[in-house]
């Protein structure tokens, strides 16, 4: 339930903040965590049957992506059930993101990727380039391997000493793969892919992708599928050297930090029977903000005197707003909990 905890007079500020304040009617509220319904997205390179990951079969086009936090995904529980995430962020940006929310936009798009065939070789713009072309933000992302077959690989970056001319020749001659830096993938690996990285996903793994909430993809090469290519923009966005690659996990006493980036943090959180919400945050986190809890395996449950019970099924996701009341996460059986928290560039992780 939605419980008001304090009311303040809003200070009207110049620019977009004035709209942000008026959207929340100047009332600061507690906002309970809520489960989100996934959205199944067709892709030519996807799977026809998502079992055992999801109880879903494709009717026509294969399913390549399961969007967990897309703007059109709907809340499944709580007083906002049936509303899209996009609507909820616009109505309650501060409750979702915190008091210093810079906009009413959802900052992260989280997906599960199911690749039966190779994806296109592609690149994403950074914030500056995306804004040059009228988009709000670029796309830095990461992939956490939920499962991987023997020999599974992804491409993340270009080999050392590859030149722009060689990339162009590879695009024209269909040999771009030879310039790619291939990375072997095993379950539990985290691969970071910052904006500007030439990359591709190959079959053999199931990946949990966390990215800036941007779906801009510049295709460089697409294996003759006939889809649109974006050669000029991809070359403009491309960087010969990036920070992309496999990240060594940082093991702390109470969690494993898989990656920290300017835009998101991904952690694996152990839950022994039950864990209080206050203990989900790291001690070095500056303040409360938006987080998501994803059940990579097993199932869990969120309980609280303030809002009752929210079930977290296997491969399900729950949004934890910045203004969430206290709760506990319970392990309902072999829960493998992934916590993904939104970051803003320049803020402390």
Secondary structure, DSSP 8 states (H G I E B T S, - for coil): --EEEEE------STHHHHHHHHTTTEEEE---EEE--EEEEEEEEESB-TTTSS-B-SSS-EEEEESS-TT-BB-SSTTTTSBHHHHHHH-HHHHH-TT---SS--EEEEEEE-SS---EEE---HHHHHHTT-S----EEEEEEEE-TT-EEEEEE-TT--HHHHHHHHHHT-GGGGEEEEE--TT-EEEE-TT--EEE-SSEEEEEEEES----EEEE-TT------HHHHHHH--SS-S-EE---EE-SS-EEEEE-SSEEEEEE--SSEEEGGGTS-TT--S---EEEEEEEEEEEEEETTTEEEEE-TT-EEEE-TT----EEEEEEEEEEEEEEE--TTS--
